[in-house]
Amino acid sequence: MNEDPEALPPELVRILDELYQEHQRSGAPLSLARLSKRTELRMSTLRRFLTALEEAGIATVVVNDDGTGNATLTATGLRLHG
């Protein structure tokens, strides 16, 4: 197997791409439900990746008491993508 150990998981790449595209379109945070649908990831998987991105300072995630929420890239995340 010739996989690059530095390569990001494809799920993570999809999340980052969607957050970046939404920032370019509207500048607004993307709802977790919409992000889940666009990336075709189950909410539990999405939340796990978003937690890692938030801990790394790449994304900001807001989760409400009812389970809804949104995510957006931080300035650091935007620099990494662009």
matplotlib code that plots the C-alpha trace (Angstrom):
import matplotlib.pyplot as plt

x = [0.0, 1.4, -0.7, 0.9, 0.9, 0.5, -2.7, -5.9, -8.8, -11.2, -14.1, -12.0, -11.3, -15.0, -15.8, -13.1, -14.1, -17.8, -17.0, -14.7, -17.3, -20.0, -17.7, -17.0, -20.8, -22.3, -19.7, -22.1, -21.8, -23.1, -25.7, -24.6, -27.6, -26.7, -23.0, -23.9, -26.0, -23.5, -20.6, -22.8, -21.5, -23.6, -24.0, -21.9, -19.0, -19.3, -19.3, -16.2, -14.3, -15.6, -14.4, -10.9, -11.0, -12.2, -9.4, -6.9, -8.2, -9.3, -13.1, -15.6, -18.5, -21.7, -24.0, -27.3, -29.1, -31.6, -28.7, -28.8, -25.8, -23.4, -19.8, -17.5, -13.8, -11.6, -9.1, -6.5, -8.8, -9.3, -5.6, -4.9, -7.5, -6.7]
y = [0.0, 3.4, 5.7, 8.9, 8.9, 12.7, 12.5, 13.7, 11.3, 11.9, 12.6, 15.4, 16.8, 16.8, 18.7, 21.3, 21.8, 22.3, 24.7, 26.7, 26.8, 28.0, 30.7, 31.8, 31.7, 33.4, 34.0, 32.4, 29.3, 26.0, 24.1, 20.7, 19.1, 20.6, 19.8, 16.2, 16.0, 17.6, 15.4, 12.3, 11.6, 10.4, 13.1, 11.1, 10.8, 14.4, 15.6, 13.5, 15.1, 18.6, 18.1, 17.4, 20.4, 22.6, 21.3, 22.1, 25.7, 25.1, 25.3, 26.8, 24.6, 25.6, 22.8, 23.8, 21.9, 20.5, 19.0, 21.5, 23.7, 25.0, 25.1, 27.6, 27.8, 30.0, 32.4, 29.6, 27.2, 29.6, 30.2, 26.4, 25.8, 28.8]
z = [0.0, -1.0, 1.1, 2.3, 6.1, 6.0, 3.9, 5.6, 5.9, 3.0, 5.4, 6.9, 3.5, 2.6, 5.8, 5.3, 1.6, 2.5, 5.3, 3.0, 0.1, 2.5, 3.7, 0.1, -0.7, 2.4, 5.0, 7.5, 9.6, 8.0, 10.0, 11.2, 9.5, 6.1, 6.6, 7.4, 4.3, 2.0, 3.2, 3.4, 6.9, 9.8, 12.5, 15.0, 12.6, 11.6, 15.3, 16.0, 13.1, 14.1, 17.6, 16.3, 14.0, 16.9, 19.2, 16.5, 16.2, 12.6, 13.1, 15.5, 16.4, 18.2, 19.5, 21.0, 23.8, 21.2, 19.2, 16.4, 15.7, 13.1, 12.2, 10.5, 9.7, 11.9, 10.4, 10.8, 9.0, 6.1, 5.8, 5.7, 3.0, 0.8]

ax = plt.figure().add_subplot(projection="3d")
ax.plot(x, y, z, "-o")
ax.set_aspect("equal")
plt.show()
